């Protein structure tokens, strides 16, 4: 699928939910622009656009914690990608396996 077919946010990017391909654990959320998407497709390594640094970000290039693409899926509205990856090391910059390690609410209902 071509990047031009996606419904992008006002910054020309699409959010990417990243999951472990074996466990389905949600690892992180990031964004892709066209260059990041094309690089991901061409290299097999997850590449994002860093909004804080305003630059292309190949996940793991600095840390060694690469994400290797197993599959990419688009949602029904074509405005969010789901990436299933083989995660090497931690996904989070804090050193945690996932960025979603802080619980803020848990229901007591069964």
C-alpha positions in Angstrom: 0.0 0.0 0.0 1.3 3.4 -0.9 1.8 6.1 1.8 -0.4 8.5 -0.2 -3.4 6.2 0.5 -3.2 6.8 4.3 -5.3 9.4 6.1 -2.6 11.5 7.8 -2.7 13.9 10.7 -2.2 17.6 10.3 1.6 17.1 10.3 1.5 14.7 7.5 2.1 11.6 9.7 0.4 8.4 10.7 0.5 7.0 14.2 1.9 3.5 14.6 1.0 1.1 17.4 3.8 -1.3 17.9 3.3 -4.8 19.3 5.5 -7.8 20.0 4.7 -10.3 17.1 4.7 -13.3 19.4 2.9 -12.1 22.6 0.9 -9.1 21.1 2.2 -7.0 24.0 1.8 -3.3 23.2 5.4 -1.9 23.2 5.0 1.7 22.1 3.3 4.3 19.9 5.2 6.4 17.4 4.7 8.3 14.2 5.8 7.8 10.6 6.1 10.3 7.7 6.5 9.1 4.1 10.3 8.8 4.4 10.0 6.7 7.6 7.4 4.4 6.0 9.5 3.9 2.9 12.6 3.2 4.9 10.8 0.7 7.1 9.4 -1.1 4.0 12.8 -1.1 2.2 15.0 -2.2 5.2 12.7 -4.3 7.4 13.7 -2.2 10.4 11.1 0.0 12.1 11.8 3.6 11.3 9.8 6.5 12.7 9.8 10.3 12.6 10.9 11.8 15.9 8.6 14.8 16.6 10.8 16.0 19.4 14.0 15.9 17.4 12.4 16.7 14.0 14.3 13.9 12.3 14.1 10.4 10.9 14.6 7.8 13.7 15.7 4.3 13.0 14.7 2.4 16.2 17.8 0.9 17.8 20.4 2.8 15.8 21.7 4.4 19.0 20.6 1.9 21.6 21.0 -1.3 19.7 17.3 -2.1 20.6 16.1 -2.7 17.0 12.6 -3.6 15.9 12.4 -5.9 13.0 9.2 -5.8 11.1 7.1 -9.0 11.0 3.9 -7.4 9.7 2.3 -4.0 9.1 -1.5 -3.6 9.1 -3.8 -0.6 8.5 -7.0 0.0 10.4 -10.4 0.4 8.7 -10.2 4.2 8.5 -6.6 4.0 7.1 -5.4 6.5 9.8 -3.4 4.2 12.1 -0.8 1.5 11.5 -0.3 -1.6 13.6 3.3 -3.0 13.4 4.1 -6.4 14.8 7.8 -6.6 15.4 10.6 -8.7 16.7 11.9 -6.4 19.5 15.5 -6.7 20.5 16.0 -5.4 24.0 13.8 -2.7 25.5 11.3 -0.7 23.4 11.2 2.2 25.8 13.9 4.8 26.2 13.7 4.3 29.9 15.0 0.8 29.6 11.6 -0.8 30.2 10.5 -3.5 27.7 7.3 -1.5 26.9 6.5 2.2 27.2 3.2 1.2 28.9 4.5 0.2 32.3 2.6 2.7 34.5 -0.9 1.6 35.6 -3.2 4.5 36.3 -6.5 2.6 36.8 -7.6 -0.9 37.4 -11.2 -2.0 37.7 -12.2 -4.3 40.5 -15.1 -5.7 38.4 -14.9 -9.2 37.0 
